[in-house]
């Protein structure tokens, strides 16, 4: 079964690699992954969909949680959450099929974002299963191209964000050990 | 006064402020600016002969002291040579900070000379790693690295520093605080859970303390001793935990697991409560996991939440630092003792009688012969000289297990070995690090003839610094542990395990200007070891031991730990 993991990470180089490393080390294939900055530009939100052995799901979450750059992880597979995905579709639309395609698009709440004599570019957002259906229907109109965003998820449960507090370093201001001209050894 | 400082000097300044006394390293092209700064810096640089050994030496230093060990290598091959050492530190939760040089920032990704993607390669080999792109970030990063390496579950942290960052000049101002919002360290332990643990311990009829490296990392030996004395519970210590309780302590049974004692493994199998402290239920301890401690409830104390339930789901998890948790636990236990202690007192006496009986039935008996030197005999003689007080750095293999079985450690941080990763070649460089850390201590490097031949170049380091490490090569002419498995599980088809050439130890040592000797008669053993210990400098003692000795008891891989093979099968396997 697919596991949907939502993470809040520090927006730092390598953070993505560390998170996916927990999965790739076990040979798991990631179904989809989205990352983007949050309102706070020092953080990113990530949604990962991955097929994890059910017995290892909580271990994977814990191992992600122990990464220094990971601020919060939640398994939103079985919790109250909204999961959405966006799809971009280019479909060939000769004159006689244009109306039919537009009708179908309307049913799925898709928007036309480009229209030309060859066809349309459509954008649809929604539940991933619903989008599968939409893609299936558009496919029946012939030659086409599709790009999916991967799922983005948001938990509907209120979880308090726990942050580690700042800690003082061992580096006091007046204990500089700098010495000049002292030969080593 | 201007505070303008080069990146290299800034690094050394931060290292000094973190209390680093020495760096185990090997220079190279991109670390030239760092070595130029070291030229006039009081931090001691120890030149090893291979970068892997720099990482191992830093671990020996860290394991002997509890302080963060520091190692350093250049870019490309220097950094890739560190890898085994980094993973070793990760597996054994040893705090080290590794500094690597990197090609100049504008060359990164251009396949420049001696370039490797160190940041990418070491991601999974470290607890955390950094690539410093801006000099301004350097002080912050160095302090973060030390903090991450030494807190929580300790581990290796790598800082990759490009040459232009070393060379750049910037104003230095000390960093007074670091903020890692995602790095949460749970030290205190849940008081309610700890109180429940105390109740469970008094309720148990056959309690057993199963403690490991976490006790040593958190400095909880005194608290552990209080716990076993307060409750009268017997204790087993894992390979990484030896010395956490004095080996001579009456409550200590021995090491459990694949080569643990009969009594320790039987105690685990029959216990009704495991008090698991800073252990990770490693497969070498548990054997077949589904049959491990089948009658026991489990209290699991660990500072790493990811260890809880990883292998065995505990009945009572406590996330916290072993020392802090044990302090609270001991308090609750003593409060409850007047009413709770007598309840199961009789059952516990029976439990102890049973354990003593197991000990008597199949004690760990070292083989000693008058015609040849048995490897176990070597351990007995080292033990006699050590009296539970010397530092013993072991390599990996049969000799490691015999050392763990027969050498006593009456304090923590005396037994230094590669447990989780099992890296051959660890013993000698670790001993170098340990001897630098503890110049006052007698340090043995107990190594096999296989592992020793991986670290021979470090004889130069020993000689150069005049370190009085006593190398004892337990030389059976084989990769003994692999041969043992080939004998027992591969129908005695010995393949690529015979080490039929070994250098003349006396000449080898003499080539480095140190003393050395080979012995092969049992009566030579005690005097030769005494001579080695009395020698003020390094000593290489090559002990020709009986070649076909195997380590017992042994739990075959995949078996339950009470399914031990207690001795060699009959007839004794005779190689070609």
Interface residues (C-beta under 8 A of the other chain):
Chain A: X9 X10 X13 X14 X17 X18 X21 X25 X58 X59 X62 X63 X65 X66 X67 X68 X69 X70 X71 X72 X162 X163 X164 X165 X166 X167 X168 X169 X170 X171 X172 X173 X175 X176 X177 X178 X179 X180 X181 X182 X183 X184 X185
Chain B: X9 X13 X14 X16 X17 X18 X19 X38 X39 X40 X41 X42 X43 X44 X45 X119 X120 X123 X124 X127 X128 X129 X131 X133 X139 X143 X146 X147 X148 X174 X175 X176 X177 X178 X179 X180 X181 X182 X183 X184 X185 X304 X305 X306 X308 X309 X310
